[in-house]
Amino acid sequence: MGQNSIVYIGLGSNKGNKLQFLQKAVDAIFESVGTVRKISKVYKTPALGFEGDDFCNAVIKVETDLAPKKLLKRLQQIEKDLGRTAKTKAGYESREIDIDVLFYDDAVVDLKDLKIPHSELHHRKFVLQPLADIAPDVLHPTLSQSALNLLEECKDTSEIEPLNIWLKNPKKRYKFSGYNYIAIEGNIGAGKTSLATKISKDFNAKLILERFADNPFLPKFYKEPERYAFTLEMSFLADRYQQISDDLSQLDLFKDFMVSDYDVHKSLIFSKVTLPEDEFKLYRRLFYQVYKDIARPDLYVYLYQNTERLQQNIKKRGRNYEKEIKDDYLEKINSGYINFLRNQEALNVKIIDISELDFVKNRKDYLWLLNEINS
């Protein structure tokens, strides 16, 4: 996954149910643009430059993977969906909703239909006040002044009144904080690391990632599975125990919960597929001896993908040692997981078929998946 950008967006409405339009805009931005990180107070401000009803204004901080021009198109579509008619040349008119990009990281964009930072924001108190509420230290990339300094120096004498009303962050619909520890599991290439990483960023979780890439026996196993299977599984047994013991015991007071891209019981699933029966019985005895005191996750999410999709994902990530993975091996692993989970009455398990989804590139798929996990 690529690096996301931080965007500050101004919202305004002076027509109809203003607060409802602001909330609908926040909801739509969350659904189609990115995660809403912060929301300012709502301020009542007079119409500027034309006769009209007072505005309700707010500023939000959003994390997005959209490039500036694509972001603009998405915001314009939201305005249209909420009833905004085409802007006049001057832009001075009453409107159901007005959505403006104020900052996009520290980028400077100078196009005919898009100017970032917003060319008028340092003259507008109704933008600077809510911006300073949530990001007093954010720097204007061309003026090299913070939002708070710009507000203090702004010559706009308009009266702005804070309202005792807060817009709701749509992110709070998802109740991950009810868990202490969530494990995201799945076959090779299912997307468990991507999902665990996204959840950790969006919902303030401590992220625990399996250190499989450091295992020197993994490339050897894919070339000579019969020779290196037991050695590989034993090395994973030791490494997963060390890692999960360390990570689960180290509480982070600034995180709400923990999310991992594996559960230690995957050792049993993979070893049952890779080892002959006598070696597996020995391995299983060792496993239960080692892991008898390890905490189990409060929620176990299994991401199911069909073999075709798994192979596509494996090919995309381009790890040389995974090129030799056969379809029948992936199918055995999938069956191993399903059989294991059917017999785990003590685990809170959710099996979700994501074969037709791309939650990394498609935000709607990601939100659908979050709903399934929270249902």
Disulfide bonds with the S-S distance in Angstrom:
none
